[in-house]
Amino acid sequence: MAEKWGRGLLRTGAIVLMLLGLAHTLSLVENPVPANDTEKQLMELTTGYKFNLAGSMRSFDDLFRGFSISFIMGMLVVGISSLTLAGESTAVVRRLALINTVWPAAMTVVSLHYFFIFPTLFILAALCPFMAAWLVLLRAAS
């Protein structure tokens, strides 16, 4: 029974993670409108000013968008991988749940320092089922 709960919690975490990735895609289609002249100047500099990075000219907007797309892809790949591996042996699922607990925990620390409340809440929403799955499966193993 505990193994079934653990696998269900792992699947829940995977779905939350994929929803996080999909929600983050909204940032790619949104065109922010500057509220004042200072924001307008900042946005122009962020998108227009390009600097040399190892021979390629990139703006801060290019870098930010690239990292944002990488974040989305990471969430989707980990979510899909977790759903795919949820049917494997209990030992594999337990290790996967541990891995899927450690990295969102680290991301939560980063998020608390650098982001605002909504990304932090989404990361915690993925962390909690992964951690619960790991604890349930760990307890079932002993």
C-alpha positions as CSV (number, residue, x, y, z in Angstrom):
1,M,0.0,0.0,0.0
2,A,2.8,2.4,0.9
3,E,4.5,1.7,-2.4
4,K,1.3,2.7,-4.3
5,W,1.1,5.9,-2.3
6,G,4.8,6.7,-3.0
7,R,4.4,6.2,-6.7
8,G,1.2,8.3,-6.7
9,L,3.0,11.1,-4.9
10,L,5.9,10.9,-7.4
11,R,3.5,11.2,-10.3
12,T,1.8,14.1,-8.5
13,G,5.1,15.9,-8.2
14,A,5.9,15.2,-11.8
15,I,2.6,16.7,-13.0
16,V,3.1,19.8,-10.8
17,L,6.6,20.2,-12.3
18,M,5.2,20.0,-15.8
19,L,2.5,22.5,-15.0
20,L,5.2,24.8,-13.6
21,G,7.1,24.5,-16.9
22,L,3.9,25.2,-18.9
23,A,3.0,28.2,-16.7
24,H,6.5,29.6,-17.2
25,T,5.9,29.5,-21.0
26,L,3.5,32.5,-20.5
27,S,6.6,34.6,-19.8
28,L,7.8,33.9,-23.4
29,V,4.7,35.3,-25.0
30,E,4.2,38.3,-22.8
31,N,5.4,41.7,-24.0
32,P,5.9,43.8,-20.9
33,V,4.8,47.5,-21.3
34,P,7.0,50.0,-19.5
35,A,5.1,52.0,-16.8
36,N,7.4,55.0,-17.0
37,D,10.4,56.5,-18.7
38,T,12.9,54.8,-16.5
39,E,11.4,51.4,-17.2
40,K,11.3,52.2,-20.9
41,Q,15.0,53.1,-20.9
42,L,15.8,50.0,-18.9
43,M,13.9,47.7,-21.3
44,E,15.6,49.4,-24.3
45,L,19.0,48.8,-22.8
46,T,18.1,45.2,-21.8
47,T,17.0,44.3,-25.3
48,G,19.1,46.7,-27.4
49,Y,22.5,46.8,-25.8
50,K,24.6,43.8,-26.9
51,F,27.9,42.7,-25.6
52,N,30.5,40.2,-26.8
53,L,30.3,36.8,-25.1
54,A,33.0,34.6,-26.4
55,G,32.6,35.9,-29.9
56,S,28.8,36.2,-30.1
57,M,26.8,39.4,-29.5
58,R,24.1,38.9,-26.9
59,S,21.8,41.2,-24.9
60,F,20.7,40.6,-21.3
61,D,17.3,39.9,-22.8
62,D,18.8,37.1,-25.0
63,L,20.5,35.6,-21.9
64,F,17.4,35.8,-19.8
65,R,15.1,34.3,-22.5
66,G,17.6,31.5,-23.1
67,F,17.8,30.6,-19.4
68,S,14.0,30.9,-19.2
69,I,13.6,28.4,-22.1
70,S,16.2,26.1,-20.5
71,F,14.2,26.2,-17.2
72,I,11.0,25.3,-19.0
73,M,12.7,22.4,-20.8
74,G,14.2,21.1,-17.6
75,M,10.9,21.1,-15.8
76,L,9.2,19.2,-18.7
77,V,12.0,16.7,-19.1
78,V,12.2,15.9,-15.3
79,G,8.4,15.6,-15.1
80,I,8.2,13.4,-18.2
81,S,11.1,11.2,-17.0
82,S,9.5,10.9,-13.5
83,L,6.2,9.8,-15.0
84,T,8.0,7.3,-17.3
85,L,10.1,5.8,-14.4
86,A,7.3,5.8,-11.8
87,G,6.5,2.2,-12.8
88,E,10.0,0.9,-12.3
89,S,11.2,-1.1,-9.2
90,T,10.6,0.4,-5.8
91,A,14.3,1.0,-5.3
92,V,14.6,3.0,-8.5
93,V,11.4,5.0,-7.7
94,R,12.7,5.7,-4.2
95,R,16.1,7.0,-5.6
96,L,14.2,9.1,-8.2
97,A,12.0,10.6,-5.4
98,L,15.2,11.5,-3.5
99,I,16.8,13.2,-6.5
100,N,13.6,15.0,-7.2
101,T,13.5,16.2,-3.6
102,V,17.1,17.4,-3.4
103,W,17.2,19.7,-6.4
104,P,13.8,21.5,-5.8
105,A,15.0,22.0,-2.2
106,A,18.1,23.7,-3.5
107,M,16.0,25.7,-6.0
108,T,13.8,26.8,-3.1
109,V,16.8,28.3,-1.3
110,V,17.8,30.1,-4.5
111,S,14.2,31.3,-5.1
112,L,13.9,32.7,-1.6
113,H,16.9,34.8,-2.2
114,Y,16.5,35.9,-5.8
115,F,12.8,35.5,-6.8
116,F,9.5,36.6,-5.6
117,I,6.7,34.6,-3.9
118,F,5.0,32.9,-6.9
119,P,8.0,31.0,-8.3
120,T,8.9,30.0,-4.7
121,L,5.4,28.6,-4.1
122,F,5.4,26.7,-7.4
123,I,8.8,25.1,-6.6
124,L,7.5,24.2,-3.1
125,A,4.4,22.7,-4.7
126,A,6.6,20.3,-6.6
127,L,9.0,19.7,-3.7
128,C,6.3,18.6,-1.3
129,P,5.0,15.6,-3.2
130,F,8.5,14.5,-4.1
131,M,9.6,14.7,-0.5
132,A,6.5,12.9,0.7
133,A,7.0,10.1,-1.9
134,W,10.6,9.6,-0.8
135,L,9.6,9.5,2.9
136,V,6.8,7.0,2.2
137,L,9.0,4.8,0.1
138,L,11.9,5.0,2.5
139,R,9.6,4.0,5.4
140,A,8.2,1.1,3.3
141,A,11.7,-0.2,2.6
142,S,12.5,-0.5,6.4
